[in-house]
Amino acid sequence: MSITSDRPVGLGQVDVEWYDAPGGYTGVEPTEEWAAEVRRLARARNATLLAHNYQLPAIQDVADHVGDSLALSRIAAEAETDEIIFCGVHFMAETAKILSPDKTVLIPDERAGCSLADSITADELRAWKAEFPDAVVVSYVNTTAEVKGLTDICCTSSNAVDVVASIDPDKDVLFLPDQFLGAHVKRETGRDNIHIWAGECHVHAGINGDELTAQANSHPDADLFIHPECGCATSALYLAGEGFVPEEKVKILSTGGMLDAARETGAKQVLVATEVGMLHQLRKAAPGVDFQAVNDRASCPYMKMITPAALLRCLREGRDEVHVAPDVAERARLSVQRMIAIGNPGSGE
């Protein structure tokens, strides 16, 4: 499908045509004229533009706010606009809708899913809960609204350890869906009664220990910023524990935590193990530091479905609106609120 418009785009009268391709909408370049038109349309719609840290640099640069999924959802709840345009994957836009039920929430391409959120369904969680009827369910925010609705307490990667530590030590804990974050929480809390779902983000899981070891060996003075969803997180701790890398150089961090650490680091070079979109914000936060990806192929195809063409289509046509059933949203909201009541929810995943 192609759509043509002769409406003004920024600085001039041009025809704009975009195409629905298998990997997302294409045909529009992120020029200055495009950015001006995006901002004009957002103002006309009374919309706030939110972009996740893993989005394309052009999408991040045109947004009103850039950050982690939970931080952006909380910004959405506080925004005084009628609409929220969430440039991220679908579960993130759902979370914004859960926390902003009276606002219209749009995602530029509703097909932008998440392999981690898809790794457990509501039916699978119901069956797991039936095996452990007295267990406390802790779900990462990277889950669907239906899964959050079956959850006792949500968590982010920055506060998952604190959330689990707040639970009665005699209670079984069902932790889902990310097995690597679950392993990190189990290691940090020392709990034997935490049961971990075998889910993963395919992008983070693909950043492996061999790659990290090779990069650390070839960049011996670099700090290591490791997202706990990564398959290499255990390898990073092993390298530190065995003395191959100084312990103070290894930091297991959420994306928000990476930004904080970037502003404070004294290192000239940092190796980063997470989705490569994060490098854009890190380089803006600390332009004097050389940030390099541990795996430069770690790019999420779902995040990259939010293209310049998709964003323009969203603003021109009001597509695609995100809906969450009111009863599901009410239950899901409780699991997020319980997390916030425990303490600082961090800055997102």
Summary of the structure (lengths in Angstrom):
residues: 349
radius of gyration: 20.5
end to end distance: 35.0
largest distance: 67.1
contacts: 1266
relative contact order: 0.17
helix: 43%
strand: 19%
